[in-house]
Amino acid sequence: SNLLVLFEETGGNPLNISVKTVTAGILCGQVFESHYPPRRKWSTPDYINGTMSINSVAPEVHLHCEDGHVILYPP
């Protein structure tokens, strides 16, 4: 069981307090050296001209949240 304690500030209105609960799970992603890089990397001038190999570009992973939410990294 959880306990939430709120302290009213002088002149505050405790009726205006709202609490939004969010269920947080584990957020993870996997990427390996054998994965292809993003398609946008394939259209760079160096790749098109043949001066860059697709094997020299690292794969990437991108994490996103729903609108109004952010992923915070530990400081």
N, C-alpha and C positions, 0 to 999 in steps of 0.2 A: 504494500500500500504506500502511496505517496502522499505527502503533506505539502500544501502550498500556503505560505503565510504572506499576507500583504500588509504593509504598513501605510497608513494614510498620511500624506504630507499635510502640513498646515495649509488650510484653504483648499485642499483637494476634494474631489467628489468621488468616493469609492464606487458610486453607481455607474461611473463612466469607464470602469476597468473592464477589459475583455481579455479573455485567454483563448488562444488558438493552439490546439494540440496538433502535433505533427509526428507521424510515425517514421522514424529514421531507420533505414536498414543499412546493410553494408553496400557500399558503392565501389565497384571494381571494374576494371577493364583489362583485356588481355591483348597484347600485340607481340608478335614474334619477328625475328629478323627475316624469316621466310615470307612474311606477308608483303603484299605489294604496297608501294607508297600511294598516297591519295592521287586521284585522277588529275587534280589541278597541277600537280608536279610534272605530269607527263606532257603538258602543253607549254612548258617554258622554252624560250628560244634556244637555250643550250641543248636541250633534249631533241628539239626539232632539227637543229643543225648537226646533230650527231656528235657534239663535243661533250655530252654528258650521257652516261649510261644509266638506265633505270635501276641498275644494281647499286649505283653509288648514292642513291637517295634512300634515306631511312623511312620505314613505315611510321605512321602516327596513330595515336588514339586520342579522341576528343570526348570529354564528358560534358553533358548539358543538363540543365534543370528546367522544370516548368517555369513559366512566367511568374515573376514575383518571388522566386527562390534563388539562392546562390549557394555555391559550394565554397566553404571556408576551409582554407588550408591551415594547419597548426602554425603558430608563429615561430 
